[in-house]
Amino acid sequence: NYIEFIDVMVAEGASTYFSNYYSVQINTLQDTLDSDKQLLEKNLELLENTPKTINQREAMDEIISSDNTRDYIVMGNIINPNYTELELGIIEIKQAINSTENTINQYNQYLKELELKQAEIASYYETGEFNKLTDNIVRITKSNIYLPSEPVAPSSKTSPSNSRNVIIGVLLGGVVAVLIALIREFWFKK
């Protein structure tokens, strides 16, 4: 049946398109995931080498010994802003890695579903059984194609008639030839 064939053809095209789309997306996300993991390792290594607090007494001792000034108020240890920025960066990278892994898992699930759909379509082409596909397929032809009756192949050729085309061609060619001869005779000879 033509409508069933159109439905299967549309489903096959859609499943192939989305299969390719999700495969490319998974490869892209995998590259992003690898670069995020490398960045996380570098930031963790940098975090280990960065002090959590800055000891102001040691800094003040150096300033006092060099300038001979004693007008500074010395506080205790303060939090190192570089350390907190690194911690925030690590948290953001971990969230990005988690989000990317979840997206990759979701796309892999989509690919599994598409593989099942493609297997059903392949079995349709082998057996011709449409009943199995109707449960899982979106029937595009029900809403977009209207046929008043089933199409019927013609029993004999009705048009164009080769002999009629030859006769019309000869007559038109003769008329054009006579017009050209008249124009040459009267127009160019004065």
TIRO-2110 file (N, C-alpha, C; in Angstrom, 1 decimal):
// TIRO-2110
0.8, -1.2, 0.0, N, 1, A
0.0, 0.0, 0.0, CA, 1, A
0.9, 1.2, 0.0, C, 1, A
0.5, 2.2, -0.8, N, 2, A
1.3, 3.4, -1.0, CA, 2, A
1.4, 4.2, 0.3, C, 2, A
0.3, 4.4, 1.0, N, 3, A
0.3, 5.2, 2.3, CA, 3, A
1.2, 4.5, 3.3, C, 3, A
1.1, 3.2, 3.5, N, 4, A
2.0, 2.5, 4.4, CA, 4, A
3.5, 2.7, 4.0, C, 4, A
3.7, 2.6, 2.7, N, 5, A
5.1, 2.8, 2.3, CA, 5, A
5.6, 4.2, 2.6, C, 5, A
4.8, 5.2, 2.4, N, 6, A
5.2, 6.6, 2.7, CA, 6, A
5.4, 6.7, 4.2, C, 6, A
4.6, 6.2, 5.0, N, 7, A
4.8, 6.2, 6.5, CA, 7, A
6.1, 5.6, 6.9, C, 7, A
6.4, 4.4, 6.3, N, 8, A
7.6, 3.7, 6.7, CA, 8, A
8.8, 4.5, 6.2, C, 8, A
8.7, 5.1, 5.0, N, 9, A
9.8, 5.9, 4.4, CA, 9, A
10.1, 7.1, 5.2, C, 9, A
9.1, 7.8, 5.7, N, 10, A
9.2, 9.0, 6.6, CA, 10, A
9.9, 8.5, 7.9, C, 10, A
9.4, 7.4, 8.5, N, 11, A
9.9, 7.0, 9.7, CA, 11, A
11.4, 6.6, 9.6, C, 11, A
11.7, 6.0, 8.5, N, 12, A
13.1, 5.6, 8.2, CA, 12, A
14.0, 6.8, 8.1, C, 12, A
13.5, 7.8, 7.4, N, 13, A
14.3, 9.0, 7.2, CA, 13, A
14.5, 9.7, 8.5, C, 13, A
13.5, 9.8, 9.3, N, 14, A
13.5, 10.5, 10.6, CA, 14, A
14.5, 9.7, 11.6, C, 14, A
14.4, 8.4, 11.6, N, 15, A
15.2, 7.6, 12.5, CA, 15, A
16.7, 7.7, 12.1, C, 15, A
16.9, 7.7, 10.8, N, 16, A
18.3, 7.9, 10.3, CA, 16, A
18.9, 9.2, 10.7, C, 16, A
18.1, 10.3, 10.5, N, 17, A
18.5, 11.6, 10.8, CA, 17, A
18.8, 11.8, 12.3, C, 17, A
17.9, 11.3, 13.1, N, 18, A
18.2, 11.5, 14.5, CA, 18, A
19.3, 10.6, 15.1, C, 18, A
19.4, 9.4, 14.4, N, 19, A
20.5, 8.5, 14.8, CA, 19, A
21.9, 9.2, 14.5, C, 19, A
22.0, 9.8, 13.3, N, 20, A
23.2, 10.6, 13.0, CA, 20, A
23.4, 11.8, 13.9, C, 20, A
22.3, 12.5, 14.2, N, 21, A
22.4, 13.7, 15.0, CA, 21, A
22.9, 13.3, 16.5, C, 21, A
22.3, 12.3, 17.1, N, 22, A
22.7, 11.9, 18.4, CA, 22, A
24.1, 11.3, 18.5, C, 22, A
24.5, 10.6, 17.4, N, 23, A
25.9, 10.1, 17.4, CA, 23, A
26.9, 11.3, 17.4, C, 23, A
26.6, 12.3, 16.5, N, 24, A
27.5, 13.4, 16.5, CA, 24, A
27.5, 14.2, 17.8, C, 24, A
26.3, 14.3, 18.4, N, 25, A
26.2, 15.0, 19.7, CA, 25, A
27.0, 14.3, 20.8, C, 25, A
26.9, 12.9, 20.8, N, 26, A
27.6, 12.1, 21.8, CA, 26, A
29.1, 12.3, 21.6, C, 26, A
29.6, 12.3, 20.4, N, 27, A
31.0, 12.5, 20.1, CA, 27, A
31.5, 13.8, 20.6, C, 27, A
30.7, 14.9, 20.3, N, 28, A
31.1, 16.2, 20.7, CA, 28, A
31.1, 16.3, 22.2, C, 28, A
30.0, 15.8, 22.9, N, 29, A
30.0, 15.8, 24.3, CA, 29, A
31.1, 15.0, 25.0, C, 29, A
31.5, 13.9, 24.3, N, 30, A
32.6, 13.2, 24.9, CA, 30, A
33.9, 14.0, 24.8, C, 30, A
34.1, 14.7, 23.8, N, 31, A
35.3, 15.6, 23.7, CA, 31, A
35.2, 16.6, 24.8, C, 31, A
34.1, 17.2, 25.0, N, 32, A
33.9, 18.3, 26.0, CA, 32, A
34.1, 17.7, 27.4, C, 32, A
33.6, 16.4, 27.6, N, 33, A
33.8, 15.8, 28.9, CA, 33, A
35.3, 15.5, 29.2, C, 33, A
36.0, 15.1, 28.1, N, 34, A
37.5, 14.8, 28.3, CA, 34, A
38.2, 16.1, 28.7, C, 34, A
37.9, 17.2, 28.0, N, 35, A
38.6, 18.4, 28.3, CA, 35, A
38.2, 19.0, 29.7, C, 35, A
37.0, 18.8, 30.1, N, 36, A
36.6, 19.2, 31.4, CA, 36, A
37.3, 18.4, 32.5, C, 36, A
37.4, 17.1, 32.2, N, 37, A
38.1, 16.3, 33.2, CA, 37, A
39.6, 16.6, 33.3, C, 37, A
40.2, 17.0, 32.2, N, 38, A
41.6, 17.4, 32.3, CA, 38, A
41.7, 18.8, 33.0, C, 38, A
40.8, 19.7, 32.8, N, 39, A
40.8, 20.9, 33.5, CA, 39, A
40.5, 20.7, 35.0, C, 39, A
39.7, 19.8, 35.3, N, 40, A
39.4, 19.5, 36.7, CA, 40, A
40.7, 19.0, 37.4, C, 40, A
41.4, 18.1, 36.8, N, 41, A
42.7, 17.6, 37.3, CA, 41, A
43.7, 18.7, 37.5, C, 41, A
43.8, 19.6, 36.6, N, 42, A
44.7, 20.7, 36.7, CA, 42, A
44.3, 21.7, 37.8, C, 42, A
43.0, 21.9, 38.0, N, 43, A
42.6, 22.8, 39.0, CA, 43, A
42.7, 22.2, 40.4, C, 43, A
42.5, 20.8, 40.5, N, 44, A
42.7, 20.2, 41.8, CA, 44, A
44.2, 20.2, 42.2, C, 44, A
45.1, 20.0, 41.2, N, 45, A
46.5, 20.1, 41.5, CA, 45, A
46.9, 21.5, 41.9, C, 45, A
46.3, 22.5, 41.3, N, 46, A
46.6, 23.9, 41.6, CA, 46, A
46.1, 24.2, 43.0, C, 46, A
44.9, 23.6, 43.3, N, 47, A
44.3, 23.9, 44.6, CA, 47, A
45.1, 23.3, 45.8, C, 47, A
45.8, 22.2, 45.5, N, 48, A
46.6, 21.6, 46.5, CA, 48, A
47.8, 22.4, 46.8, C, 48, A
48.3, 23.2, 45.8, N, 49, A
49.5, 24.0, 46.0, CA, 49, A
49.2, 25.4, 46.5, C, 49, A
47.9, 25.8, 46.5, N, 50, A
47.5, 27.1, 46.9, CA, 50, A
47.2, 27.1, 48.4, C, 50, A
47.7, 28.0, 49.2, N, 51, A
47.4, 28.1, 50.6, CA, 51, A
46.0, 28.6, 50.8, C, 51, A
45.3, 28.0, 51.8, N, 52, A
43.9, 28.3, 52.1, CA, 52, A
43.8, 29.7, 52.7, C, 52, A
44.7, 30.1, 53.5, N, 53, A
44.7, 31.4, 54.1, CA, 53, A
46.0, 32.1, 53.9, C, 53, A
45.9, 33.4, 54.1, N, 54, A
47.2, 34.2, 54.0, CA, 54, A
47.5, 34.7, 55.4, C, 54, A
48.7, 34.4, 55.8, N, 55, A
49.1, 34.9, 57.1, CA, 55, A
49.6, 36.3, 57.0, C, 55, A
48.9, 37.3, 57.6, N, 56, A
49.3, 38.7, 57.5, CA, 56, A
50.4, 39.0, 58.4, C, 56, A
50.6, 38.3, 59.5, N, 57, A
51.7, 38.6, 60.4, CA, 57, A
53.0, 38.4, 59.7, C, 57, A
53.1, 37.4, 58.9, N, 58, A
54.4, 37.2, 58.2, CA, 58, A
54.6, 38.3, 57.2, C, 58, A
53.5, 38.7, 56.5, N, 59, A
53.7, 39.7, 55.5, CA, 59, A
54.0, 41.0, 56.2, C, 59, A
53.4, 41.3, 57.3, N, 60, A
53.6, 42.6, 58.1, CA, 60, A
55.0, 42.6, 58.6, C, 60, A
55.5, 41.5, 59.0, N, 61, A
56.9, 41.4, 59.5, CA, 61, A
57.9, 41.8, 58.4, C, 61, A
57.6, 41.4, 57.2, N, 62, A
58.5, 41.7, 56.1, CA, 62, A
58.4, 43.2, 55.8, C, 62, A
57.2, 43.8, 55.9, N, 63, A
57.0, 45.2, 55.6, CA, 63, A
57.6, 46.0, 56.7, C, 63, A
57.5, 45.6, 57.9, N, 64, A
58.0, 46.4, 59.0, CA, 64, A
59.5, 46.4, 59.0, C, 64, A
60.1, 45.3, 58.7, N, 65, A
61.6, 45.2, 58.7, CA, 65, A
62.2, 46.0, 57.5, C, 65, A
61.5, 46.1, 56.4, N, 66, A
62.0, 46.9, 55.3, CA, 66, A
61.8, 48.4, 55.4, C, 66, A
60.7, 48.8, 55.8, N, 67, A
60.3, 50.3, 55.8, CA, 67, A
60.5, 51.0, 57.1, C, 67, A
60.7, 50.3, 58.2, N, 68, A
60.8, 50.9, 59.5, CA, 68, A
59.5, 51.7, 59.9, C, 68, A
58.4, 51.2, 59.4, N, 69, A
57.1, 51.9, 59.8, CA, 69, A
56.3, 50.9, 60.6, C, 69, A
55.5, 51.5, 61.6, N, 70, A
54.8, 50.7, 62.5, CA, 70, A
53.3, 51.1, 62.5, C, 70, A
52.8, 51.7, 61.4, N, 71, A
51.4, 52.3, 61.4, CA, 71, A
50.4, 51.3, 60.9, C, 71, A
50.7, 50.0, 60.8, N, 72, A
49.8, 49.1, 60.2, CA, 72, A
49.0, 48.3, 61.3, C, 72, A
47.8, 48.0, 61.0, N, 73, A
47.0, 47.1, 61.9, CA, 73, A
47.2, 45.7, 61.4, C, 73, A
47.6, 44.8, 62.2, N, 74, A
47.8, 43.4, 61.8, CA, 74, A
46.6, 42.6, 62.2, C, 74, A
46.0, 42.0, 61.3, N, 75, A
44.9, 41.0, 61.6, CA, 75, A
45.5, 39.6, 61.6, C, 75, A
44.7, 38.7, 61.9, N, 76, A
45.1, 37.3, 61.9, CA, 76, A
45.2, 36.8, 60.4, C, 76, A
44.9, 35.6, 60.3, N, 77, A
44.9, 35.0, 58.9, CA, 77, A
43.6, 35.4, 58.2, C, 77, A
43.8, 35.7, 56.9, N, 78, A
42.6, 35.9, 56.1, CA, 78, A
42.5, 34.8, 55.0, C, 78, A
41.3, 34.7, 54.5, N, 79, A
41.0, 33.7, 53.4, CA, 79, A
41.7, 34.1, 52.1, C, 79, A
42.3, 33.2, 51.5, N, 80, A
43.0, 33.5, 50.2, CA, 80, A
41.9, 33.6, 49.1, C, 80, A
41.8, 34.7, 48.4, N, 81, A
40.7, 34.8, 47.4, CA, 81, A
41.0, 33.9, 46.2, C, 81, A
42.3, 33.6, 45.9, N, 82, A
42.6, 32.7, 44.9, CA, 82, A
42.1, 31.3, 45.2, C, 82, A
42.2, 30.9, 46.4, N, 83, A
41.8, 29.6, 46.9, CA, 83, A
40.3, 29.4, 46.7, C, 83, A
39.5, 30.4, 47.1, N, 84, A
38.1, 30.4, 47.0, CA, 84, A
37.7, 30.4, 45.5, C, 84, A
38.4, 31.1, 44.6, N, 85, A
38.1, 31.1, 43.2, CA, 85, A
38.3, 29.7, 42.6, C, 85, A
39.4, 29.1, 43.0, N, 86, A
39.7, 27.8, 42.5, CA, 86, A
38.6, 26.8, 43.0, C, 86, A
38.2, 26.9, 44.3, N, 87, A
37.1, 26.0, 44.7, CA, 87, A
35.8, 26.2, 43.9, C, 87, A
35.5, 27.4, 43.7, N, 88, A
34.3, 27.7, 42.9, CA, 88, A
34.4, 27.1, 41.4, C, 88, A
35.6, 27.3, 40.9, N, 89, A
35.9, 26.8, 39.5, CA, 89, A
35.7, 25.3, 39.5, C, 89, A
36.2, 24.6, 40.5, N, 90, A
36.2, 23.1, 40.6, CA, 90, A
34.7, 22.7, 40.7, C, 90, A
33.9, 23.4, 41.6, N, 91, A
32.5, 23.0, 41.7, CA, 91, A
31.8, 23.2, 40.4, C, 91, A
32.1, 24.3, 39.6, N, 92, A
31.4, 24.5, 38.3, CA, 92, A
31.8, 23.4, 37.3, C, 92, A
33.1, 23.0, 37.3, N, 93, A
33.6, 22.0, 36.4, CA, 93, A
32.9, 20.7, 36.8, C, 93, A
32.8, 20.3, 38.1, N, 94, A
32.1, 19.1, 38.4, CA, 94, A
30.7, 19.1, 38.0, C, 94, A
30.0, 20.2, 38.2, N, 95, A
28.6, 20.3, 37.7, CA, 95, A
28.5, 20.1, 36.2, C, 95, A
29.4, 20.7, 35.5, N, 96, A
29.4, 20.6, 34.0, CA, 96, A
29.7, 19.2, 33.6, C, 96, A
30.6, 18.5, 34.3, N, 97, A
30.9, 17.1, 34.0, CA, 97, A
29.7, 16.2, 34.3, C, 97, A
29.0, 16.5, 35.4, N, 98, A
27.8, 15.7, 35.7, CA, 98, A
26.7, 15.9, 34.7, C, 98, A
26.5, 17.2, 34.3, N, 99, A
25.5, 17.5, 33.3, CA, 99, A
25.8, 16.8, 32.0, C, 99, A
27.1, 16.9, 31.6, N, 100, A
27.5, 16.3, 30.3, CA, 100, A
27.3, 14.8, 30.3, C, 100, A
27.7, 14.1, 31.4, N, 101, A
27.5, 12.7, 31.5, CA, 101, A
26.0, 12.3, 31.5, C, 101, A
25.2, 13.1, 32.1, N, 102, A
23.7, 12.8, 32.1, CA, 102, A
23.2, 12.9, 30.7, C, 102, A
23.7, 14.0, 29.9, N, 103, A
23.2, 14.2, 28.6, CA, 103, A
23.7, 13.0, 27.7, C, 103, A
24.9, 12.6, 27.9, N, 104, A
25.5, 11.5, 27.1, CA, 104, A
24.6, 10.2, 27.3, C, 104, A
24.3, 9.9, 28.6, N, 105, A
23.5, 8.8, 28.9, CA, 105, A
22.1, 8.9, 28.3, C, 105, A
21.5, 10.1, 28.3, N, 106, A
20.2, 10.3, 27.7, CA, 106, A
20.3, 10.0, 26.2, C, 106, A
21.3, 10.6, 25.5, N, 107, A
21.5, 10.4, 24.1, CA, 107, A
21.7, 8.9, 23.7, C, 107, A
22.5, 8.2, 24.6, N, 108, A
22.7, 6.8, 24.4, CA, 108, A
21.3, 6.0, 24.4, C, 108, A
20.5, 6.4, 25.4, N, 109, A
19.2, 5.8, 25.5, CA, 109, A
18.3, 6.1, 24.2, C, 109, A
18.4, 7.3, 23.7, N, 110, A
17.7, 7.6, 22.5, CA, 110, A
18.2, 6.8, 21.3, C, 110, A
19.5, 6.6, 21.2, N, 111, A
20.1, 5.8, 20.2, CA, 111, A
19.6, 4.3, 20.2, C, 111, A
19.5, 3.8, 21.5, N, 112, A
19.0, 2.4, 21.6, CA, 112, A
17.6, 2.3, 21.1, C, 112, A
16.7, 3.3, 21.4, N, 113, A
15.4, 3.3, 20.9, CA, 113, A
15.3, 3.4, 19.4, C, 113, A
16.2, 4.3, 18.9, N, 114, A
16.2, 4.4, 17.4, CA, 114, A
16.7, 3.1, 16.7, C, 114, A
17.7, 2.4, 17.3, N, 115, A
18.1, 1.1, 16.8, CA, 115, A
16.9, 0.1, 16.7, C, 115, A
16.1, 0.1, 17.8, N, 116, A
14.9, -0.8, 17.8, CA, 116, A
14.0, -0.4, 16.6, C, 116, A
13.8, 0.9, 16.5, N, 117, A
12.9, 1.4, 15.4, CA, 117, A
13.4, 1.0, 14.0, C, 117, A
14.8, 1.2, 13.8, N, 118, A
15.4, 0.8, 12.6, CA, 118, A
15.3, -0.7, 12.3, C, 118, A
15.4, -1.5, 13.4, N, 119, A
15.2, -2.9, 13.2, CA, 119, A
13.8, -3.3, 12.7, C, 119, A
12.8, -2.6, 13.3, N, 120, A
11.4, -2.8, 12.9, CA, 120, A
11.2, -2.4, 11.4, C, 120, A
11.8, -1.3, 11.0, N, 121, A
11.7, -0.8, 9.6, CA, 121, A
12.3, -1.8, 8.7, C, 121, A
13.5, -2.4, 9.1, N, 122, A
14.2, -3.4, 8.3, CA, 122, A
13.3, -4.6, 8.1, C, 122, A
12.7, -5.0, 9.2, N, 123, A
11.8, -6.2, 9.2, CA, 123, A
10.6, -5.9, 8.3, C, 123, A
10.1, -4.7, 8.2, N, 124, A
9.0, -4.3, 7.3, CA, 124, A
9.4, -4.5, 5.9, C, 124, A
10.6, -4.0, 5.5, N, 125, A
11.1, -4.2, 4.2, CA, 125, A
11.3, -5.6, 3.8, C, 125, A
11.7, -6.5, 4.8, N, 126, A
11.8, -7.9, 4.5, CA, 126, A
10.5, -8.6, 4.4, C, 126, A
9.6, -8.4, 5.3, N, 127, A
8.4, -9.2, 5.3, CA, 127, A
7.2, -8.4, 4.7, C, 127, A
7.2, -7.1, 4.8, N, 128, A
6.0, -6.3, 4.3, CA, 128, A
4.9, -6.2, 5.3, C, 128, A
5.1, -6.7, 6.5, N, 129, A
4.0, -6.6, 7.5, CA, 129, A
4.1, -5.2, 8.2, C, 129, A
3.0, -4.5, 8.0, N, 130, A
2.8, -3.1, 8.5, CA, 130, A
2.2, -3.1, 9.9, C, 130, A
1.5, -4.2, 10.3, N, 131, A
0.8, -4.2, 11.5, CA, 131, A
1.7, -4.0, 12.7, C, 131, A
2.9, -4.5, 12.6, N, 132, A
3.9, -4.4, 13.7, CA, 132, A
4.4, -3.0, 13.9, C, 132, A
4.4, -2.2, 12.8, N, 133, A
4.9, -0.9, 12.9, CA, 133, A
3.9, 0.1, 13.3, C, 133, A
2.6, -0.2, 13.1, N, 134, A
1.6, 0.8, 13.4, CA, 134, A
1.5, 1.3, 14.8, C, 134, A
1.9, 0.4, 15.7, N, 135, A
1.9, 0.8, 17.1, CA, 135, A
2.9, 1.9, 17.5, C, 135, A
4.0, 1.8, 16.9, N, 136, A
5.1, 2.7, 17.3, CA, 136, A
5.4, 3.8, 16.3, C, 136, A
4.7, 4.0, 15.2, N, 137, A
5.0, 4.9, 14.2, CA, 137, A
4.0, 6.1, 14.1, C, 137, A
4.6, 7.2, 13.8, N, 138, A
3.7, 8.4, 13.6, CA, 138, A
3.2, 8.4, 12.2, C, 138, A
2.0, 8.3, 12.0, N, 139, A
1.4, 8.2, 10.6, CA, 139, A
1.3, 9.6, 10.0, C, 139, A
2.3, 10.0, 9.3, N, 140, A
2.3, 11.3, 8.7, CA, 140, A
1.2, 11.5, 7.6, C, 140, A
0.9, 10.4, 6.9, N, 141, A
0.0, 10.4, 5.8, CA, 141, A
-1.5, 10.6, 6.3, C, 141, A
-1.8, 10.3, 7.5, N, 142, A
-3.2, 10.4, 7.9, CA, 142, A
-3.5, 11.9, 8.0, C, 142, A
-2.6, 12.8, 8.3, N, 143, A
-2.9, 14.2, 8.5, CA, 143, A
-2.5, 15.0, 7.3, C, 143, A
-1.6, 14.5, 6.4, N, 144, A
-1.1, 15.3, 5.3, CA, 144, A
-1.4, 14.9, 3.9, C, 144, A
-1.8, 13.7, 3.7, N, 145, A
-2.1, 13.2, 2.4, CA, 145, A
-3.6, 12.7, 2.3, C, 145, A
-4.3, 13.3, 1.4, N, 146, A
-5.7, 12.9, 1.3, CA, 146, A
-5.9, 12.3, -0.1, C, 146, A
-6.4, 11.1, -0.1, N, 147, A
-6.7, 10.4, -1.4, CA, 147, A
-8.2, 10.1, -1.4, C, 147, A
-8.9, 10.6, -2.5, N, 148, A
-10.3, 10.4, -2.5, CA, 148, A
-10.6, 8.9, -2.8, C, 148, A
-9.7, 8.2, -3.5, N, 149, A
-9.8, 6.8, -3.8, CA, 149, A
-8.5, 6.2, -3.9, C, 149, A
-8.4, 4.9, -3.9, N, 150, A
-7.1, 4.2, -4.1, CA, 150, A
-6.6, 4.4, -5.5, C, 150, A
-5.3, 4.7, -5.6, N, 151, A
-4.7, 4.9, -7.0, CA, 151, A
-4.8, 3.6, -7.8, C, 151, A
-5.1, 3.8, -9.1, N, 152, A
-5.2, 2.6, -10.0, CA, 152, A
-4.2, 2.9, -11.1, C, 152, A
-3.4, 1.9, -11.5, N, 153, A
-2.5, 2.0, -12.6, CA, 153, A
-3.3, 2.0, -13.9, C, 153, A
-2.9, 2.8, -14.9, N, 154, A
-3.7, 2.8, -16.2, CA, 154, A
-3.5, 1.5, -17.0, C, 154, A
-4.5, 1.2, -17.7, N, 155, A
-4.4, -0.1, -18.5, CA, 155, A
-3.7, 0.1, -19.8, C, 155, A
-3.8, 1.3, -20.4, N, 156, A
-3.1, 1.6, -21.7, CA, 156, A
-2.7, 3.0, -21.7, C, 156, A
-1.8, 3.3, -22.6, N, 157, A
-1.2, 4.6, -22.8, CA, 157, A
-2.3, 5.5, -23.4, C, 157, A
-2.6, 6.7, -22.8, N, 158, A
-3.6, 7.6, -23.3, CA, 158, A
-3.0, 8.8, -24.0, C, 158, A
-1.9, 9.3, -23.5, N, 159, A
-1.3, 10.5, -24.0, CA, 159, A
0.1, 10.5, -23.6, C, 159, A
1.0, 11.1, -24.4, N, 160, A
0.9, 11.7, -25.7, CA, 160, A
0.9, 10.7, -26.8, C, 160, A
0.3, 11.0, -27.9, N, 161, A
0.2, 10.1, -29.0, CA, 161, A
1.4, 10.5, -29.9, C, 161, A
2.3, 9.6, -30.2, N, 162, A
3.4, 9.8, -31.0, CA, 162, A
3.1, 10.3, -32.4, C, 162, A
2.1, 9.7, -33.1, N, 163, A
1.8, 10.1, -34.5, CA, 163, A
1.2, 11.4, -34.5, C, 163, A
0.3, 11.8, -33.5, N, 164, A
-0.3, 13.1, -33.5, CA, 164, A
0.8, 14.2, -33.2, C, 164, A
1.8, 13.9, -32.4, N, 165, A
2.9, 14.8, -32.2, CA, 165, A
3.7, 15.0, -33.4, C, 165, A
4.0, 14.0, -34.2, N, 166, A
4.7, 14.1, -35.5, CA, 166, A
4.0, 15.0, -36.5, C, 166, A
2.7, 14.8, -36.6, N, 167, A
1.9, 15.6, -37.5, CA, 167, A
1.9, 17.1, -37.1, C, 167, A
1.7, 17.3, -35.9, N, 168, A
1.7, 18.7, -35.4, CA, 168, A
3.0, 19.4, -35.6, C, 168, A
4.1, 18.6, -35.4, N, 169, A
5.4, 19.1, -35.6, CA, 169, A
5.7, 19.5, -37.0, C, 169, A
5.3, 18.6, -38.0, N, 170, A
5.5, 18.9, -39.4, CA, 170, A
4.7, 20.1, -39.8, C, 170, A
3.4, 20.2, -39.4, N, 171, A
2.6, 21.4, -39.8, CA, 171, A
3.2, 22.7, -39.2, C, 171, A
3.7, 22.7, -38.0, N, 172, A
4.3, 23.9, -37.4, CA, 172, A
5.6, 24.2, -38.1, C, 172, A
6.4, 23.2, -38.4, N, 173, A
7.6, 23.4, -39.1, CA, 173, A
7.4, 24.0, -40.5, C, 173, A
6.3, 23.5, -41.2, N, 174, A
6.0, 24.1, -42.5, CA, 174, A
5.6, 25.5, -42.5, C, 174, A
4.8, 25.8, -41.5, N, 175, A
4.3, 27.2, -41.3, CA, 175, A
5.5, 28.1, -41.0, C, 175, A
6.4, 27.7, -40.2, N, 176, A
7.6, 28.5, -39.8, CA, 176, A
8.4, 28.7, -41.1, C, 176, A
8.6, 27.6, -41.9, N, 177, A
9.4, 27.7, -43.1, CA, 177, A
8.8, 28.7, -44.1, C, 177, A
7.5, 28.6, -44.3, N, 178, A
6.8, 29.5, -45.2, CA, 178, A
7.0, 31.0, -44.8, C, 178, A
6.8, 31.2, -43.5, N, 179, A
7.0, 32.6, -43.0, CA, 179, A
8.4, 33.1, -43.2, C, 179, A
9.4, 32.3, -43.0, N, 180, A
10.8, 32.7, -43.2, CA, 180, A
11.0, 33.0, -44.7, C, 180, A
10.5, 32.1, -45.5, N, 181, A
10.7, 32.4, -47.0, CA, 181, A
10.0, 33.7, -47.4, C, 181, A
8.8, 34.0, -46.9, N, 182, A
8.1, 35.2, -47.3, CA, 182, A
8.8, 36.4, -46.8, C, 182, A
9.3, 36.3, -45.6, N, 183, A
10.1, 37.5, -45.0, CA, 183, A
11.3, 37.7, -45.8, C, 183, A
12.1, 36.7, -46.2, N, 184, A
13.3, 36.9, -47.0, CA, 184, A
12.9, 37.5, -48.4, C, 184, A
11.9, 37.0, -48.9, N, 185, A
11.5, 37.4, -50.3, CA, 185, A
11.1, 38.9, -50.3, C, 185, A
10.2, 39.3, -49.4, N, 186, A
9.7, 40.6, -49.5, CA, 186, A
10.4, 41.6, -48.6, C, 186, A
11.0, 41.2, -47.6, N, 187, A
11.6, 42.2, -46.7, CA, 187, A
13.0, 42.6, -47.2, C, 187, A
13.8, 41.6, -47.6, N, 188, A
15.2, 41.9, -47.9, CA, 188, A
15.4, 42.2, -49.4, C, 188, A
14.4, 42.0, -50.2, N, 189, A
14.5, 42.4, -51.7, CA, 189, A
13.5, 43.6, -51.9, C, 189, A
14.0, 44.7, -52.1, N, 190, A
13.2, 45.9, -52.3, CA, 190, A
13.3, 46.3, -53.7, C, 190, A
END
